[in-house]
Amino acid sequence: MTLHREGFKIILFSTLTLGGLNFGLHEWIGDNWITTTVLVLSLVFYVLIIQFFRNPSRFTPIDENHVIAPADGKVVVIEDVEEPEFFKGKRKQLSIFMSPLNVHVNRYPIAGKVVYQKYYPGKYLVAWHPKSSTENERTSVVVENAKTQILFRQIAGALARRIVCYAKEGDSAKQGAEYGFIKFGSRIDLYLPVDCKVNVNLGQKTKGGETILAYLA
């Protein structure tokens, strides 16, 4: 299993901390139900940390007419909205909620050129809260190609306290390639043309880099 580079420091810290805790307890009070319980809880916590930072390979169906899911998770919003940050007009919003158990690598939904990237500090409302899209810590990216422009926004949740975005204005975006990571539960909003054909339903699970969210007109 491949681990994401964003997890290396946390995994090393967890290894040293949990290893030191269990070694110290064993040396101090010996083998008993307390040391066994702490060991089991430590192993469960360590496995959760490892699985959170997993980075599986994905096969992206490259197609300029496809909008690919930028993240693993569940579709929680499909609706027409006014997008005030970049387009300042009506767009179709699709939102994907990522639980702490999902893969948290974020991928480009289309190919093209990064024409906009902006980070906003903010609150840490739960990621499914309607106001999280405009009030939480977030980073917006817009990719443009000959066919369309799409804005996708990483949103921190109540547990996610660090958004990592590698995309910069002027970068070339490859469909399905990694552009960011959000730590410990979060959400991604996408703003698509209103005339696109949505290919997913509310509550449907997505696989980042593989699930086709919509077809462009």
N, C-alpha and C positions, 0 to 999 in steps of 0.2 A: 504494500500500500504506500502510495506517495503522500508525503505530508507537505502542506503549504509552507512557504518560507516565513509567512507572518506568524506561524506558531512556534518557530524554533526557540525563541527566548522564553516563551511561556512554558513550553514543554520542559526545557532545561531547568527552569526555576521550580516547576512542579516536581520534577524528579529529585532534585536536591532537597527540597523542603519536605516532601513526603518520606523520602528515604531517611533523612535525618530524624524526623519525628518518630518513625517506627523503630529505628535503631536505638534512639535515646530511651524510648519507653521500654523496649526489651531489656536494655542494660539496667534500667532503673528498677523495674518491678517484675521482670522475668516473664515467663509464659503464663498467661491467665486469660480470662474472658475479656478483660479490658484491652489488652494488646491485640487479641484476635479480632475484636470488633473494630478497633482503629485500623488494623491492617486491611480488613475487608472493605471498610468505607474508603480508605485511601486508594485501593485498587479500583473500586467503582468510579471514584472521582477521576482517577488518572485515565481510565479507559474513555470516559466522556470527553476529557480534554483532547485525547488523541483523535477520537472520531470527529470532533468538531473541526479540526484542522486537516482533515483528509482532502486530497485533491485528485479525484479520479479522472481518468482520461475520458474525453467525450468526442463523439463523431458528429460534427455539425453538417447538416444538409445545406451546403452553400447554394444560395439562390437569391438574386437581387429582388425577387418578389416576395421573399419570406421575411417575417420578423420573428427572430428566434428568442426564446426565453433567456433573459440575462441571468437567471438564478434558479436554483431549486426552491420549491416551496408550494404554496397553494394560492390560486387566484381568488382574491377577495374583493376586487372592484372591477366592473366593466360598465362604463357609463360615459356619456358625452358631457364634457365640462368646459368651462372657460379657463384657459391656461394663461396666467398673468405674467409669468416671469420672462419668457422668451417669445412665444408666438403671439401672446396678447390677443387670443381669439379662441374659437371653439376647436377642441381636439377630442379624440377618443382616449380616455384614460383606462389603462389596464394596470392593476396593482398585484404584486406577488408578495405574500407574507412568508418570511423564513423563520422557522422555529429554531431553537438552539440545536436540534438534532439534524437539521438540514446541512448539506454542503454549502459553504458561504462564499465560494468563489463567484465573482461577478464577471459576466462576459458580454462582449459587444453584440447587440441584437441585429445590427446590419453592418455592412461594410461601407467605407467612405472616408471622410475627413472630419476630424474633431474641430468644430468651428466655435465651440463655446464650452467653458468649464468654469464652475464657480462653487466655492465652498461657503456654507452658512453655518455659523454656530447657532445653537438653539437649545430647546428643552429636550426632555427624554420621556415624552408621553409614550404609552404603550403603542406599538407600531400599527395596530389596527384602528387606532383612534382617528376620526376624520380630520382633525386638525394637525396630526403628525406630519402631513405632507408639507405644511407651510410653517409650522412652529418648531419642529424638532431639528436637531443637528442634521445637516444634509449636504449632499454634493450633487449638482446638476451637470449633466454632460449632453451636448447635442452633436450628433453625427449627421453629416450631409453627404448625399451622393447625387447622381444625375436624376434619380427618381423621386427622392423625398428628403425631408429632414425629420429626425426623431429625437425627442428629448427623453432621457431616462435619468431618474433621480434616486440615489442611494439615501435611505432614511434610517437614522439610528432609532432604536427602540428603548424600552425601559432597561434592558440588559446590555444592549449594544452601546458602548461608550467610545468606540473608535471606528471611524470610517477611513478606509484606505482607498485612494483613487490614484491610479497610475496615469490616467488619460490627461493629456495636456493639449491646449489649442495648437493646431497645426499637425498633430499626430495623424498617421494613417491608421484607420481602424479596420481590422480584419474580422469578419463575421465569425462569432464563436470564440474569438481569442479573449484571454483574460484582460480585464481593465481595472479590476479593483477587488476589495475584500471588506466585509463588515464583520466585526467580532461580536458574537453572542446574541443572536436574535435580531431581526430587523425587517426591512421592507424595501421593495423597489417599485416605483411608479414609472410607467411609460406613457408618453403622450404621442399618439399616432394620428394620421390623417383620419377625418371622420368617415371618409368613404372606403376605408379598408374593411376587409372581410375578416371578422374575428373567428378564430379557429378553436377557441377554448371556452369552457363554461365556468361559471362561479363554482368555487369549491374544488375545481379540478387541480390535480397535482402536476407540477411542471418539473422538467429536468433541464437545468441550465446548459445552454449550448446545443440542445437537441430538440426540445419541444417547439413546434411551430405555433406561435401565438396568433399570428394574423397573416393574411395575404394582402399585399399592396395592390391598389387598382392600377 
